[in-house]
């Protein structure tokens, strides 16, 4: 080995050790987050979705909060509209349910929720259960939701439900 190789070897070993330590720490942190209880606002959010009172969901938001369902491209503003969205979902989906699988809290007040969204579209031959990721932005006190963004696959919901890809819900 040349003297240049001798100098590069310790650097390579140090970089490998640092990389392994970082990967181990990230894996341990992810495992720790997965084993924790979800933050209270997330537990309340899931309970509101799983409950029968649409106002319970709206009450979790700030007065000017927004709820965005990316799969169908709609945005609801304010507690009343958000409560109305929950009532409409309950009217279209029997046994609508959100199961929280894990959460990650970012320092800026955002919580990423990994969940399963399930239910049975009324009139569909089969129920559905699809993965969903929800981004919850919280107010400064971290007790109310300022923005909710749901991400799931509408084609997967329709396929699992046994409905055609161009199915649209009946008008209210």
Backbone as a ProteinNet text record, in pm:
[ID]
protein_1_A
[PRIMARY]
XXXXXXXXXXXXXXXXXXXXXXXXXXXXXXXXXXXXXXXXXXXXXXXXXXXXXXXXXXXXXXXXXXXXXXXXXXXXXXXXXXXXXXXXXXXXXXXXXXXXXXXXXXXXXXXXXXXXXXXXXXXXXXXXXXXXXXXXXXXXXXXXXXXXXXXXXXXXXXXXXXXXXXXXXXXX
[TERTIARY]
83	0	87.4	39.7	112.6	76.5	152.2	123.4	-13.2	-52.6	-183.4	-294.3	-276.9	-373.7	-383.7	-270	-269	-348.1	-341.2	-416.7	-565.3	-600.4	-740.8	-814.6	-745.1	-808.7	-874.7	-809.5	-876.7	-1000.2	-993.5	-1109.3	-1225	-1194.2	-1296.5	-1359.3	-1278.9	-1330.6	-1416.6	-1374.8	-1452	-1586.4	-1585.6	-1710.3	-1805.1	-1752.1	-1834	-1895.1	-1816.4	-1865.1	-1974.1	-1952.8	-2052.2	-2181.2	-2170	-2288	-2365.4	-2297.1	-2362.8	-2430.1	-2364.4	-2422.1	-2546.7	-2541.4	-2656.2	-2773.6	-2748.3	-2854	-2914.7	-2831.5	-2880	-2964.4	-2918.8	-2994.5	-3128	-3129.2	-3254.6	-3351.7	-3300.2	-3385.4	-3441.4	-3357.2	-3402.3	-3507.2	-3487	-3583.9	-3717.3	-3714.1	-3837.6	-3909.4	-3835	-3896.9	-3957.1	-3887.1	-3937.6	-4067.6	-4072.4	-4194.3	-4308.8	-4279.8	-4384.2	-4444.7	-4366.3	-4415.2	-4485.1	-4476.7	-4537.6	-4685.4	-4754.6	-4893.5	-4895.5	-4998.9	-5004.9	-5030.5	-4989.8	-5021.1	-5172.2	-5212.6	-5353.8	-5437.4	-5388.6	-5467.3	-5490.6	-5394	-5409.7	-5511.3	-5502.4	-5599.6	-5740.6	-5753.4	-5884.4	-5934.9	-5844.9	-5878.7	-5930.9	-5860.7	-5904.2	-6037.1	-6050.9	-6176	-6292.4	-6268.1	-6373.6	-6412.9	-6314.3	-6345.9	-6422.2	-6386.8	-6448.9	-6582.9	-6612.9	-6737.6	-6851.9	-6964.4	-7085.2	-7127.4	-7055.9	-7091.3	-6998.5	-7049	-6963.6	-6901.2	-6968.2	-6915.6	-6788.9	-6770.4	-6649.4	-6524.5	-6533	-6418.5	-6396.3	-6500.8	-6487.8	-6432.6	-6468.8	-6425.1	-6274.4	-6206.8	-6062.2	-5982.5	-6050.1	-5984.7	-5995.6	-5903.2	-5916.8	-6036.2	-6085.4	-6203	-6180.8	-6057.1	-6028.3	-5949.6	-5954.6	-5880.8	-5927.6	-5839.7	-5874.5	-5857.4	-5942	-5936	-5928.8	-5821.3	-5801.5	-5797.6	-5885.3	-5884.2	-5821.9	-5693.9	-5619.7	-5672.2	-5725.6	-5771.1	-5887.1	-5975.4	-6089	-6081.9	-5979.9	-5955.6	-6054.1	-6084.2	-6174.3	-6106.8	-6145.9	-6096	-6215.8	-6214.2	-6319.3	-6254.9	-6323.5	-6269.4	-6362.8	-6306.4	-6383.1	-6450.2	-6483.7	-6540	-6670	-6755.4	-6885.7	-6870.4	-6787.5	-6765.3	-6698.4	-6602.9	-6533	-6630.8	-6716.2	-6819.4	-6913	-6946.4	-7031.7	-6967.2	-6834.1	-6761.9	-6769.3	-6753.4	-6763.5	-6905.1	-7007.3	-7146.2	-7168.3	-7115.1	-7128.3	-7056	-6936.4	-6862.5	-6942	-7000.4	-7081.8	-7203.4	-7256.2	-7370.5	-7333.9	-7208.9	-7163.3	-7091	-7031.8	-6945.5	-6994.6	-7037.4	-7074.7	-6946.5	-6949.6	-6836	-6705.8	-6712.3	-6589.1	-6499.8	-6371.8	-6281.3	-6139.5	-6070.4	-5929.5	-5852.8	-5753.2	-5667.3	-5528.1	-5483.1	-5351.4	-5246.3	-5148.7	-5040.6	-4912.7	-4895	-4775.4	-4783.5	-4701.2	-4696.6	-4552.4	-4531.1	-4400.9	-4426.7	-4370.7	-4390.1	-4267.3	-4291.1	-4183.3	-4173.3	-4054.6	-4037.4	-4128.4	-4167.3	-4246.5	-4395.1	-4439.9	-4582.3	-4660.9	-4594.4	-4662.5	-4649.5	-4759.1	-4758.3	-4794.4	-4713.1	-4742.5	-4803.6	-4921.2	-4994.2	-4998.6	-4948.8	-4963.2	-5081.8	-5179	-5303.2	-5358.8	-5464	-5544.6	-5683.8	-5732.9	-5865	-5953.9	-6064.3	-6148	-6295.8	-6375.6	-6520.3	-6584.7	-6712.4	-6786.8	-6873	-6831.3	-6910.1	-7049.5	-7149.3	-7286.6	-7321.1	-7371.7	-7404	-7291.5	-7171.1	-7057.1	-7063.3	-7013.5	-7017.9	-6924.4	-6814.3	-6715.9	-6666.7	-6615.6	-6553.1	-6412.2	-6354.2	-6216.9	-6135.3	-6004.2	-5908.9	-5778.7	-5747.8	-5630.9	-5537.3	-5407.5	-5314.3	-5344.3	-5322.5	-5344.2	-5234.6	-5188.7	-5097.8	-5168.7	-5170.3	-5233.2	-5129.3	-5128.5	-5041.5	-5128.8	-5098.9	-5173.1	-5082.2	-5121.6	-5051.1	-5128.3	-5055.2	-5118	-5094.9	-5182.2	-5166	-5046.4	-5016.9	-4898	-4903.3	-5023.9	-5037.3	-5035.6	-5036.3	-5033.8	-5154.1	-5269.5	-5388.9	-5502.1	-5494.4	-5596.4	-5528.7	-5603.2	-5553.1	-5580.8	-5477	-5495.9	-5515.2	-5454.9	-5468.4	-5453.7	-5538.5	-5536.3	-5529.2	-5435.1	-5420.2	-5416.9	-5521.3	-5529.4	-5479.3	-5394.4	-5339.3	-5368.4	-5447.4	-5475.4	-5510.6	-5524.8	-5550.7	-5699.7	-5766.1	-5906	-5921.7	-5833.9	-5846.8	-5840.9	-5758.6	-5751.4	-5882.2	-5939.9	-6068.5	-6174.4	-6182	-6284.3	-6260.6	-6136.3	-6105	-6138.7	-6096	-6126.6	-6276.9	-6347.5	-6492.1	-6569.7	-6502	-6569.8	-6646.6	-6602.8	-6670.4	-6583.5	-6643.9	-6564.9	-6482.5	-6373.2	-6282.1	-6348.6	-6457	-6523.4	-6645	-6659.3	-6772.3	-6766.6	-6880.8	-6891.2	-7004.7	-6991.2	-7095.8	-7224.4	-7336	-7462.3	-7464.1	-7539.9	-7552.9	-7624.3	-7587.6	-7649.9	-7799
-117.9	0	124.1	224.6	351.2	430.4	537.4	619.1	687.9	715.6	775.8	677.6	550.6	447.7	433.6	441.8	431	544.4	663.7	777.5	765.5	710.1	700.4	592.7	488.2	377.3	420.5	497.4	540.4	626.6	710.5	792.3	705.2	605.4	514.1	436.7	389.2	317.6	408.4	532.9	627.9	656.6	675.6	702.4	583.3	462.7	342	328.9	355	347.8	451.4	573.9	680.3	644.8	592.5	553.3	443.5	344.8	235.2	286.4	376.7	431.5	513.5	593.1	674.7	586.5	481.8	390.1	320.7	276.9	210.9	306.5	430.9	529.6	560.3	575	603.2	486.6	364.4	246.7	239	265.8	263.1	370.2	491.1	599.4	563.1	506	464.7	357.2	263.2	158	216.8	314.7	377.5	452.7	529.3	601.2	504.6	390.6	293.9	233.7	223.8	162.8	258.8	387.9	488.3	504.4	555.9	594.9	717.4	729.4	850.3	973.3	1091.1	1213.2	1225.6	1296.2	1308.5	1358.3	1458.4	1512.1	1405.8	1316.7	1209.1	1106.6	1070.5	976.4	1035.8	1165.2	1231.6	1235.6	1261.2	1266.2	1129.4	1022.3	887	853.2	888.4	862.3	936.8	1059.5	1137.6	1072.6	1026.6	958.7	828.6	759.2	630.3	645.1	764.8	790	826.9	860	890.2	1036.6	1119.5	1261.4	1342	1391.6	1466.7	1591.5	1650.4	1771.6	1743	1618.8	1584.2	1605.6	1577.2	1599.7	1749.6	1823.7	1968.2	2038.6	1992.3	2055.7	2045.8	1955.9	1940.4	2046.2	2121.8	2218.8	2360.3	2445.7	2588.2	2639.1	2755.5	2811.3	2822.7	2850.4	2865.2	2745.3	2632.1	2513.2	2461.3	2386.5	2327.6	2176.4	2109.5	1964.4	1936	1873.4	1844.1	1693.7	1645.4	1504.2	1500.9	1465.6	1466.7	1363.4	1252.9	1146.7	1193	1272.3	1317.6	1465.9	1533.7	1672	1772.6	1761.6	1857.8	1920.5	2044.5	2115.9	2171.7	2154.8	2208.3	2306.1	2418.4	2524.2	2550.7	2554.3	2584.6	2462.1	2473.8	2360.8	2308.8	2399.9	2357.4	2274.3	2320.3	2244	2110	2109.9	1985.5	1887	1935.6	1849.7	1797.3	1882.3	1840.3	1731	1739.7	1637.4	1502.6	1505.5	1381.3	1324.4	1408.8	1362	1300.1	1362.6	1308.4	1174.2	1164.3	1037.3	928.1	961.2	862.7	819.8	910.7	877.9	789.2	796.7	719.1	589.7	587.5	474.5	414.5	290.7	219.8	178.6	184.6	141.1	211.8	340.8	414.8	407.5	377.8	355.6	397.1	458.2	492.8	419	341.4	271.1	331.2	395.4	457.7	348.8	346.3	247.2	306.3	437.3	502.8	652.1	726.2	871.3	918.3	1034.3	1099.9	1248.6	1304.9	1447	1523.9	1626.6	1713.3	1832.4	1890.6	2002.1	2121.9	2141.7	2258.4	2247.1	2142.5	2131.3	2047.3	1970.9	1880.8	1738.1	1664.6	1523.1	1444.4	1346.9	1256	1130.6	1095.1	979.7	872.8	755.2	639.2	560.8	533.7	471.9	378.6	308.2	230.1	292	324.1	383.6	272.9	244.8	132.5	165.2	81.7	95.5	17.4	43.8	-24.4	79.7	117.3	213.1	155.6	232.5	182.7	149.3	28	-21.5	-98.2	-94.8	-168.1	-313.6	-404.9	-546.1	-584.8	-510.3	-549.1	-426.5	-447.8	-338.6	-310.1	-202.7	-166	-139.4	-149.6	-112.5	-76.1	53.7	101.6	179.8	179.5	261.2	409.8	488.6	632.7	702.6	813.4	901	1034.4	1083.3	1211.1	1303.9	1427.7	1530.9	1624.8	1636	1725.5	1839.4	1961.8	2079.9	2132.1	2166.6	2208.6	2356.7	2412.8	2551.7	2563.5	2685.4	2707.8	2632.1	2614.5	2542	2390.2	2349.9	2208.9	2131.1	2199.4	2130.9	2128.5	2211.9	2212.1	2197.1	2139.4	2117.1	2241.7	2291.3	2403	2352.2	2237.3	2179.3	2027.7	1959.7	1813.8	1783.6	1698.9	1657.7	1506.1	1446.1	1300	1254.9	1153	1094.1	944.3	898.1	756	736.7	612.7	583.3	558.6	651.5	631.1	511.3	492.1	371.4	242.5	239.5	120	101.3	210.6	202.5	144.1	197.5	151.8	7.2	-28.7	-166.7	-265.9	-235.6	-326.1	-335.8	-226.6	-223.2	-295.4	-329.3	-393.9	-296	-169.6	-65.8	-26.5	23.2	65.6	190.1	209	320.1	455.7	462.3	590.4	612.5	529.8	543.4	677.9	739.3	860.9	843.2	902.7	888.2	958.4	909.6	976.4	1116.1	1206.2	1342	1336.7	1428.5	1425.5	1459.5
0	0	0	-68.2	-69.8	54.9	81.3	199.7	184	60.9	36	75	43.2	79.5	229.6	298.7	444.4	508.8	450.8	504.9	473.1	358.2	317.3	396.1	435.7	506.6	637.7	725.1	848.2	819.1	716.3	680.3	633.1	553.1	504.2	620	712.6	829.2	916.6	935.5	1016.5	950.3	817.7	745.8	753.4	741.8	750.8	889.9	992.8	1130.7	1155	1107.7	1123.9	1052	932	855.1	927.1	978.7	1050	1176.9	1248.4	1371.8	1340.1	1232.9	1194	1154.8	1077.1	1036	1156.9	1249.9	1371.5	1454	1469.1	1546.6	1480	1348.3	1277.2	1290.8	1280.9	1296.7	1437.7	1536.5	1676	1700.3	1644.4	1661.3	1597	1477.1	1409.7	1490.5	1543.7	1624.7	1751.4	1810.8	1931.7	1901.4	1790	1752.2	1727.2	1663	1630.8	1757	1863.9	1986.2	2080.4	2053.5	2140.5	2112.9	2214.1	2193.8	2104.6	2022.5	1938.9	2025.7	1979	2052.7	2073.8	2177.8	2212.9	2095.8	2024	1912.5	1804.8	1784.8	1686.3	1735.8	1862.8	1920.1	1913.1	1941.7	1933.7	1790.2	1695.5	1553.3	1507	1541.9	1503.8	1570.4	1697.5	1769.4	1703.6	1660.3	1593.3	1460	1382.9	1257.2	1283.1	1387.5	1417.3	1489.3	1535.6	1607.3	1514.1	1575.3	1496.2	1502.5	1580	1590.1	1499.5	1386.1	1293.3	1356	1453.3	1516.8	1596.5	1639.5	1715.2	1629.9	1500.1	1412.2	1394.7	1362.4	1343.5	1465.8	1583.7	1709	1731.1	1663.4	1679.4	1604.4	1517.4	1430	1485	1442.6	1471.3	1390.3	1424.2	1356.2	1205.6	1162.7	1020.2	964.5	1034.4	992	856.6	790.4	660.3	664.4	588.4	574	423.9	380.1	238.2	217.8	131	91.4	-47.9	-54.8	-181.6	-281.3	-232.3	-322.5	-409.8	-354.5	-434.3	-467.5	-417.9	-456.4	-399.1	-270.6	-207.6	-85.5	-56.9	59.4	134.1	265	350.9	447.4	469.4	555.1	671.8	790.2	909.2	968.3	1094.7	1168.7	1109.5	1064.1	1011.4	884.1	790.9	667.1	696.4	789	823.7	887.6	975.3	1035.3	926.9	829.9	718.7	634.6	617.6	542.5	614.4	744.2	823.2	812.3	818.2	805.5	667.7	563.3	427.2	415.9	472.7	469.7	539.6	654.8	727	645.9	565.4	481.1	362.9	317.8	201.5	237.5	356.6	394.9	526.1	519.7	642.3	714.8	845.3	928.2	892.5	856.4	827	950.4	926.5	1039.1	1001.1	1095.1	1080.2	1189.6	1149.2	1244	1234.7	1340.6	1342.6	1360.7	1269.6	1275.3	1332.3	1317.9	1368.8	1344.9	1418.4	1402	1408.5	1349.4	1360.7	1379.9	1483.8	1514.3	1466.7	1386.1	1341.2	1435.8	1450.9	1545	1515.2	1390.4	1354.4	1382.8	1447.6	1478.7	1380.4	1297.8	1204.3	1255.6	1243.1	1277.6	1152.8	1119.8	1009.7	1070.3	1020	1071.7	963.3	993.7	905.3	957.7	869.4	914.3	808.3	845.6	751.9	754.2	636.5	617.7	563.6	632.7	591.1	605.8	543.7	550.1	437.7	416.1	310.2	239.7	118.3	41.5	21.8	58	50	-94.5	-113.7	-247.1	-313.4	-256.4	-313.9	-268.5	-351.8	-313.9	-198.8	-181.4	-79.4	-1.5	119.8	196.5	143.4	192.5	155	281.7	267.2	372.6	301.7	297.9	224	315.9	283.1	360.2	337.3	440.5	430.9	510.8	457.2	530	546.5	669.1	698.5	759.2	710.5	765.3	847.1	974.1	1063.3	1106.1	1073.1	1122	1242.4	1348.4	1473.2	1500.4	1584.8	1626.1	1719.9	1761.9	1847.4	1979.7	2033.4	2159.4	2138.1	2012.5	1973.1	2026.3	2033.5	2082.6	1979.2	1875.4	1769.9	1633.7	1541.8	1406.2	1321.6	1254.3	1161.4	1019.1	988.3	854.4	862.5	787.2	775.4	626.6	589.4	449.9	445.3	386.9	375.4	239.3	239.7	116.8	118.5	24	5.5	-141.2	-183.9	-324.7	-348.2	-416.5	-452.2	-546.4	-647.3	-729.9	-647.1	-542.4	-456.9	-380.2	-330.1	-259	-351.9	-473.5	-568.4	-610.5	-637.4	-679.1	-568.1	-445	-334.1	-309.5	-335.8	-314.1	-423.6	-534.7	-647.2	-733.8	-733.1	-812.4	-930.6	-1037.8	-1153.4	-1120.8	-1194.9	-1170.8	-1191	-1267.9	-1292.6	-1201.4	-1097.2	-1005.2	-933.6	-919.3	-840.2	-740.2	-623.7	-522.4	-565.6	-517.2	-548.6	-486.5	-548	-495.2	-359.7	-270.2	-136.1	-141.3
[MASK]
++++++++++++++++++++++++++++++++++++++++++++++++++++++++++++++++++++++++++++++++++++++++++++++++++++++++++++++++++++++++++++++++++++++++++++++++++++++++++++++++++++++++++++

